[in-house]
Amino acid sequence: MHFKIIRALVESASSKTQVIVESHGYNEDIILQQHATWGCVWIPARKKGSLPQLPHIDVLDFEEVTSPSHDKPWLTDCTASIMGWHEASNDPLLLSIDDWRKQLD
Protein backbone atom coordinates (compact mmCIF):
# COMPACT_ATOMS: atom_id res chain seq x y z
CA MET A 1 0.00 0.00 0.00
CA HIS A 2 1.30 3.45 -0.89
CA PHE A 3 0.23 6.83 0.51
CA LYS A 4 1.12 10.28 -0.86
CA ILE A 5 -0.01 13.56 0.70
CA ILE A 6 -0.89 15.96 -2.11
CA ARG A 7 -2.49 18.82 -0.16
CA ALA A 8 -2.38 20.10 3.42
CA LEU A 9 -4.34 22.81 5.18
CA VAL A 10 -3.16 23.53 8.72
CA GLU A 11 -5.53 25.28 11.15
CA SER A 12 -5.39 25.70 14.91
CA ALA A 13 -8.29 23.40 15.87
CA SER A 14 -7.71 20.78 13.18
CA SER A 15 -5.79 20.18 9.97
CA LYS A 16 -6.87 18.64 6.68
CA THR A 17 -4.88 16.62 4.20
CA GLN A 18 -5.70 15.12 0.84
CA VAL A 19 -4.00 11.78 0.27
CA ILE A 20 -3.60 9.54 -2.76
CA VAL A 21 -3.84 5.88 -1.75
CA GLU A 22 -2.65 3.07 -4.04
CA SER A 23 -2.89 -0.60 -3.32
CA HIS A 24 -2.49 -3.78 -5.35
CA GLY A 25 -2.40 -7.51 -4.91
CA TYR A 26 -3.19 -10.80 -6.53
CA ASN A 27 -4.22 -14.36 -5.85
CA GLU A 28 -4.66 -17.38 -8.10
CA ASP A 29 -7.86 -15.97 -9.63
CA ILE A 30 -7.38 -12.22 -10.12
CA ILE A 31 -5.06 -9.25 -10.02
CA LEU A 32 -6.51 -6.25 -8.15
CA GLN A 33 -5.52 -2.56 -8.19
CA GLN A 34 -7.14 0.15 -6.12
CA HIS A 35 -6.58 3.90 -6.43
CA ALA A 36 -8.31 6.38 -4.13
CA THR A 37 -8.16 9.94 -2.91
CA TRP A 38 -8.90 10.48 0.77
CA GLY A 39 -9.78 13.68 2.60
CA CYS A 40 -8.41 13.37 6.14
CA VAL A 41 -9.19 15.52 9.20
CA TRP A 42 -6.50 15.63 11.90
CA ILE A 43 -6.77 16.86 15.50
CA PRO A 44 -3.49 18.06 17.04
CA ALA A 45 -1.89 16.06 19.81
CA ARG A 46 -3.32 17.02 23.22
CA LYS A 47 -0.23 16.24 25.23
CA LYS A 48 3.38 16.89 24.38
CA GLY A 49 4.90 13.73 22.92
CA SER A 50 1.55 12.20 21.91
CA LEU A 51 0.41 11.72 18.31
CA PRO A 52 -2.30 13.63 16.43
CA GLN A 53 -5.65 11.89 16.05
CA LEU A 54 -7.38 11.02 12.77
CA PRO A 55 -11.11 11.09 13.59
CA HIS A 56 -12.44 11.35 10.03
CA ILE A 57 -11.60 10.11 6.51
CA ASP A 58 -13.73 10.95 3.46
CA VAL A 59 -13.31 8.88 0.29
CA LEU A 60 -13.23 11.58 -2.41
CA ASP A 61 -12.47 9.27 -5.33
CA PHE A 62 -12.15 5.51 -5.74
CA GLU A 63 -11.25 3.26 -8.64
CA GLU A 64 -10.80 -0.51 -8.61
CA VAL A 65 -9.48 -2.58 -11.50
CA THR A 66 -9.46 -6.36 -11.65
CA SER A 67 -8.07 -8.63 -14.30
CA PRO A 68 -7.45 -12.34 -14.76
CA SER A 69 -4.75 -14.10 -12.78
CA HIS A 70 -1.12 -13.05 -13.26
CA ASP A 71 -0.35 -16.26 -15.19
CA LYS A 72 -2.94 -15.43 -17.88
CA PRO A 73 -1.89 -12.91 -20.54
CA TRP A 74 -3.64 -9.53 -20.71
CA LEU A 75 -2.81 -9.06 -24.36
CA THR A 76 -2.05 -11.47 -27.17
CA ASP A 77 -0.23 -10.34 -30.31
CA CYS A 78 -2.53 -11.23 -33.19
CA THR A 79 -0.93 -8.91 -35.75
CA ALA A 80 0.30 -11.68 -38.06
CA SER A 81 -3.05 -13.47 -38.21
CA ILE A 82 -5.01 -10.23 -38.66
CA MET A 83 -2.72 -9.04 -41.44
CA GLY A 84 -2.79 -12.46 -43.12
CA TRP A 85 0.96 -12.93 -42.65
CA HIS A 86 2.56 -16.34 -42.31
CA GLU A 87 5.71 -17.12 -40.41
CA ALA A 88 7.34 -18.47 -43.56
CA SER A 89 6.61 -15.17 -45.35
CA ASN A 90 9.47 -12.97 -46.52
CA ASP A 91 7.59 -9.85 -45.50
CA PRO A 92 10.16 -7.39 -44.00
CA LEU A 93 7.65 -6.31 -41.35
CA LEU A 94 7.92 -9.78 -39.80
CA LEU A 95 11.63 -9.39 -39.11
CA SER A 96 12.66 -8.98 -35.51
CA ILE A 97 14.88 -6.17 -34.22
CA ASP A 98 17.78 -8.65 -34.13
CA ASP A 99 17.27 -9.44 -37.82
CA TRP A 100 17.29 -5.74 -38.69
CA ARG A 101 20.38 -5.13 -36.53
CA LYS A 102 22.28 -7.89 -38.41
CA GLN A 103 21.39 -6.24 -41.72
CA LEU A 104 22.58 -2.83 -40.52
CA ASP A 105 25.93 -4.09 -39.13
QUIVEN-V169716 format. One line per field, one symbol per residue. ss: DSSP state (2 for helix, 1 for strand, 0 for the rest). A space follows every 50 residues. Layout:
ss: ???
This chain:
ss: 01111111110000111111111111000111111111111110000000 00111111111111111100000000002222200000000222002222 22220
